[in-house]
Amino acid sequence: MREQKKYYYQADLEVVLKGKDFIFGYINISHIPYAKLEELFREQVQHERFLFDDAMSYVIDKELYTKHQAFLEDQIPFTFDFDLFDYTVGYTSIEADKYVKNYYEELPPAFS
């Protein structure tokens, strides 16, 4: 019997320069509970069996942002600018055995 591979998943906010294909950056928003993401993007779901099915991504437009502004400002360390950027949220995944830790687990020491 084949062993099933384990994956790590990460929710990313993709920030794209408006009208261009230039990706300004990604913001890891995996700390936001799946149930809250489902609430945010419920109106955009069409045929998915679950959120982010088949590598879907969902849009944070000005209307969605305004509706959930207090929550988004509290949870995402970025100032949204809808005149300059477009925003989408999607999942990325990587096999557990290929995962490389990309964060600090403790604050670095103070300067001496």
C-alpha positions in Angstrom: 0.0 0.0 0.0 1.4 3.4 -1.0 1.9 6.0 1.7 -0.2 9.1 1.1 1.9 12.3 0.9 1.4 15.1 3.5 1.1 18.7 2.3 1.3 22.1 4.0 -1.1 24.7 2.8 -0.8 28.5 2.9 -3.3 31.2 2.1 -1.7 34.1 0.3 -3.0 37.6 -0.5 -1.5 38.4 -4.0 -0.9 42.1 -4.6 -0.8 43.0 -8.3 -0.1 46.3 -9.9 -3.4 47.4 -11.5 -3.6 46.9 -15.2 -0.3 45.0 -15.3 1.0 41.5 -14.8 3.5 42.7 -12.3 3.1 40.9 -8.9 4.0 43.4 -6.2 4.1 40.7 -3.6 2.4 38.1 -1.5 1.2 38.4 2.1 0.7 35.2 4.1 -2.7 35.3 5.6 -2.9 31.8 6.9 -3.6 33.0 10.4 -7.2 33.8 9.2 -9.5 30.9 10.0 -10.8 28.9 7.0 -14.4 29.6 8.2 -13.7 33.4 8.0 -12.3 33.1 4.5 -15.4 31.1 3.5 -17.5 33.9 4.9 -15.6 36.6 3.0 -15.7 34.9 -0.4 -19.1 33.0 -0.1 -20.6 35.3 -2.8 -17.8 34.4 -5.3 -18.2 30.6 -5.0 -19.9 29.1 -8.1 -19.2 25.5 -8.6 -16.4 24.7 -6.1 -16.8 21.7 -3.7 -14.8 23.7 -1.2 -13.0 27.0 -1.0 -9.9 27.2 -3.3 -11.1 24.1 -5.3 -9.0 23.5 -8.4 -6.6 26.3 -7.6 -9.2 29.0 -7.6 -8.5 32.4 -6.2 -10.9 35.0 -4.9 -10.9 38.8 -5.3 -10.9 41.4 -2.6 -12.4 44.4 -4.4 -13.4 47.7 -2.9 -16.9 46.5 -2.1 -15.8 43.4 -0.2 -13.1 45.4 1.5 -15.6 48.1 2.7 -18.0 45.4 4.0 -15.2 43.8 6.0 -12.9 46.7 6.5 -12.4 46.5 10.3 -11.6 42.8 10.1 -9.2 43.1 7.1 -7.4 46.1 8.6 -7.0 44.2 11.9 -5.8 41.0 10.3 -3.7 42.0 7.2 -0.5 44.2 7.7 -0.9 46.1 4.5 -2.7 49.4 3.5 -5.1 48.6 0.7 -5.0 51.0 -2.3 -7.6 50.1 -4.9 -6.4 52.8 -7.3 -2.9 51.2 -7.4 -3.4 47.4 -6.8 -5.7 44.4 -7.5 -5.9 41.8 -4.7 -6.6 38.1 -4.9 -6.5 35.3 -2.3 -5.4 31.8 -3.1 -3.9 28.7 -1.6 -0.4 27.4 -2.3 0.8 24.0 -1.2 4.0 22.1 -0.8 4.8 18.5 0.0 5.8 18.3 3.7 9.2 16.6 2.9 10.1 19.6 0.6 9.0 22.3 3.0 11.7 24.7 4.1 10.9 26.8 7.2 10.7 30.4 6.1 10.1 32.2 9.4 11.7 32.9 12.8 10.3 31.1 15.8 11.7 33.6 18.2 12.5 37.3 18.1 16.1 38.0 17.4 18.2 39.3 20.3 18.5 43.0 21.0 21.6 44.9 19.8 24.5 44.9 22.3 
